[in-house]
Amino acid sequence: MRSSDRAAASASSRLHLCLLQLLLLLLWPAPLGCMDNPKGKQKSQLRPREVVDLYNGMCLQGPAGVPGRDGNPGANGIPGTPGIPGRDGFKGEKGECLRETFEETWSPNYKQCSWSALNYGIDLGKIAECTFTKMRSNSALRVLFSGSLRLKCKSACCQRWYFTFNGAECSGPLPIEAIIYLDQGSPEMNSTINIHRTSSVEGLCEGISAGLVDVAVWVGTCADYPKGDASTGWNSVSRIIIEELPK
């Protein structure tokens, strides 16, 4: 027999013994001499209660029972009322502005217009033109005219060769030009000398919008000097080269 079973049997035996003793005391006859005595009668009525109290104190308490299992979880309670809205926090410090620079891949953009022999003998006006597609507004245009130029006159004279962009000279920052000046010289010199030399007119122009650009070369007069007899592109190749460059 296990120890737990033996303890339970011993406790049961003691309980039965206590009950038996209590029963015998309750059935024990009261003394005859006390039958007519009211006070004795009162004591006789109180005796069983005193006996119960006495023997209750003599009985030993049995072992504790096995703990019960946890009950099932209860249902959710009623939702509480919403709390008071919180106050706005303190204003934060001003952040730093960070700028990211993305480098764009630059693709070459250029064009060349050429003529085998212009042989253009005008003294004032447009000589040649070349249309170019500019891809970006924040870029610059590099232009070059290469060809033979000539000026002759009997007295001092000056001619000017220059570029225009959509009909206007460059203003970013200044016009792109080249001049030839011829002086009369001394009486011994022949003022009708006729020399053709290959020359160039070149420069950069900024501030031109993206899109189609009409690039042209013109010939005109110099300030405060009379015009002479001009010639452009005689008996040789002339060309205009246009290139878009990043700023």
C-alpha positions in Angstrom: 0.0 0.0 0.0 1.3 3.4 -0.9 2.0 6.0 1.8 -0.8 8.3 0.6 -3.3 5.4 0.9 -2.1 4.5 4.4 -2.4 8.1 5.5 -6.0 8.3 4.2 -7.0 5.0 5.9 -5.5 6.2 9.3 -7.3 9.5 9.0 -10.6 7.7 8.3 -10.1 5.4 11.3 -9.5 8.3 13.6 -12.7 10.1 12.3 -14.8 6.9 13.0 -13.4 6.7 16.5 -14.3 10.3 17.2 -17.8 9.8 16.0 -18.3 6.7 18.1 -17.1 8.4 21.2 -19.4 11.3 20.6 -22.4 9.0 20.2 -21.7 7.2 23.4 -21.5 10.4 25.4 -24.8 11.6 23.9 -26.5 8.3 24.9 -25.1 8.2 28.4 -28.0 8.6 30.9 -28.2 11.7 33.1 -28.1 11.2 37.0 -31.5 10.6 38.6 -30.9 13.0 41.4 -30.8 15.8 39.0 -34.2 15.1 37.3 -36.2 17.5 39.3 -33.6 20.2 39.6 -34.1 23.0 37.0 -30.6 23.9 37.3 -29.5 20.4 36.8 -31.8 20.1 33.8 -30.1 23.1 32.2 -26.7 21.5 32.8 -28.0 18.3 31.2 -29.1 20.2 28.1 -25.8 22.0 27.8 -23.7 18.9 28.2 -24.0 17.5 24.6 -22.8 20.9 23.2 -19.8 20.9 25.5 -19.0 17.3 24.6 -19.1 18.1 20.9 -16.8 21.1 21.4 -14.5 19.0 23.4 -14.2 16.1 21.0 -14.0 18.4 18.0 -10.8 19.7 19.4 -9.5 16.2 20.0 -10.0 15.0 16.4 -7.1 15.4 14.1 -7.4 17.3 10.7 -7.1 15.1 7.6 -4.6 15.7 4.8 -5.2 18.4 2.3 -7.0 17.4 -0.8 -5.7 17.5 -4.4 -5.6 21.1 -5.7 -8.4 21.8 -8.2 -7.7 22.6 -11.9 -7.8 26.2 -13.3 -11.1 27.3 -14.5 -11.9 28.3 -18.1 -10.9 31.8 -19.2 -13.6 34.4 -18.7 -15.1 36.4 -21.5 -13.7 39.7 -22.6 -14.9 42.7 -20.5 -16.7 45.7 -21.8 -14.4 48.0 -23.8 -13.2 51.1 -21.9 -14.0 54.6 -22.9 -11.5 56.5 -25.2 -8.9 58.4 -23.4 -8.2 62.1 -23.4 -6.4 63.2 -26.6 -2.7 64.0 -26.0 -1.3 67.4 -26.4 0.9 68.5 -29.3 4.6 68.0 -28.8 7.3 70.7 -28.9 8.3 72.1 -32.2 11.4 70.4 -33.6 14.5 72.1 -34.8 14.8 73.2 -38.4 16.4 70.4 -40.5 19.3 70.8 -43.0 18.5 70.9 -46.7 20.5 68.3 -48.6 20.9 68.6 -52.3 21.9 65.7 -54.4 23.7 66.3 -57.7 23.2 63.7 -60.4 25.7 63.8 -63.2 24.0 63.3 -66.5 25.8 61.4 -69.2 26.9 63.8 -71.9 26.5 62.6 -75.5 28.4 64.4 -78.3 26.3 66.7 -80.4 27.8 68.4 -83.4 27.3 69.2 -87.1 29.3 70.3 -90.1 28.0 72.1 -93.2 30.6 72.5 -96.0 30.8 74.0 -99.6 33.3 73.2 -102.2 33.6 76.7 -103.6 31.3 79.5 -102.4 32.9 82.2 -104.6 30.6 84.6 -102.9 31.5 88.2 -103.8 28.8 90.2 -101.8 30.0 93.0 -99.5 26.9 93.1 -97.2 24.6 90.3 -96.2 24.3 86.6 -95.4 27.0 84.3 -96.8 26.1 80.8 -95.6 23.9 79.1 -93.0 23.7 75.8 -91.2 20.7 74.6 -89.1 21.5 72.8 -85.8 19.4 71.0 -83.2 20.4 72.1 -79.7 19.5 69.5 -77.1 19.8 71.5 -73.8 19.1 75.1 -72.8 22.0 75.2 -70.3 24.7 74.3 -72.8 26.9 76.5 -75.0 27.5 76.4 -78.8 31.0 76.4 -80.3 30.9 77.7 -83.9 33.7 77.8 -86.5 33.8 79.2 -90.0 36.8 78.3 -92.1 37.3 79.6 -95.7 39.2 82.1 -97.8 38.6 85.8 -97.2 39.6 88.8 -99.4 39.2 92.6 -99.2 40.5 95.2 -101.6 39.9 99.0 -102.0 41.7 102.1 -103.4 41.4 103.9 -100.0 41.3 102.7 -96.4 38.5 100.2 -95.9 37.3 97.5 -93.4 35.0 94.5 -93.6 33.6 92.4 -90.8 32.6 88.6 -90.9 30.4 87.5 -88.0 27.9 84.8 -86.8 24.2 85.1 -86.0 21.9 82.7 -84.1 18.3 82.7 -85.3 19.0 86.1 -86.9 20.7 87.8 -83.9 24.3 88.2 -83.0 25.6 86.4 -79.9 25.1 88.3 -76.6 26.4 85.6 -74.2 28.8 87.1 -73.7 29.8 89.0 -76.9 29.5 88.8 -80.7 31.6 86.2 -82.6 33.5 88.1 -85.4 36.6 88.7 -87.4 37.7 91.7 -89.4 40.0 92.6 -92.3 41.3 96.2 -92.5 43.2 97.5 -95.6 45.0 100.9 -95.6 45.7 102.9 -98.7 49.4 103.0 -97.9 52.0 105.2 -99.6 51.6 106.4 -103.2 54.2 103.9 -104.3 52.1 101.0 -103.1 49.4 99.5 -105.3 46.1 99.9 -103.4 44.3 97.5 -105.7 46.2 94.5 -104.4 44.1 91.3 -104.5 45.0 88.6 -101.9 42.8 85.7 -100.9 43.8 84.0 -97.6 42.1 81.1 -95.7 40.9 82.5 -92.4 38.6 81.5 -89.5 35.9 83.0 -87.4 35.4 81.1 -84.1 33.9 81.4 -80.7 31.5 80.2 -77.9 27.9 81.5 -77.4 25.8 80.9 -74.3 22.2 81.6 -73.5 20.6 79.9 -76.6 17.5 77.9 -76.0 17.1 74.3 -76.9 15.7 73.4 -80.3 16.4 74.3 -83.8 19.0 77.0 -84.2 19.7 78.8 -87.5 23.5 79.5 -87.5 24.7 81.8 -90.2 27.8 83.7 -91.3 27.4 87.3 -92.5 29.6 90.0 -93.9 29.3 93.7 -93.1 31.1 97.0 -92.4 33.3 98.0 -89.5 32.3 101.0 -87.4 33.5 104.4 -88.8 35.2 102.8 -91.8 33.9 102.5 -95.4 33.3 99.2 -96.9 35.6 97.7 -99.6 35.3 94.9 -102.1 34.9 91.7 -100.1 35.0 88.1 -101.3 34.4 84.8 -99.4 35.2 81.2 -100.2 37.0 81.7 -103.5 38.3 78.6 -105.2 38.5 76.5 -102.0 36.4 74.6 -99.5 34.5 76.5 -96.8 32.8 75.0 -93.8 30.7 75.8 -90.7 31.2 73.5 -87.7 28.7 73.6 -84.8 29.2 71.7 -81.5 27.1 71.7 -78.3 29.2 71.8 -75.1 28.4 71.4 -71.4 28.8 74.6 -69.3 
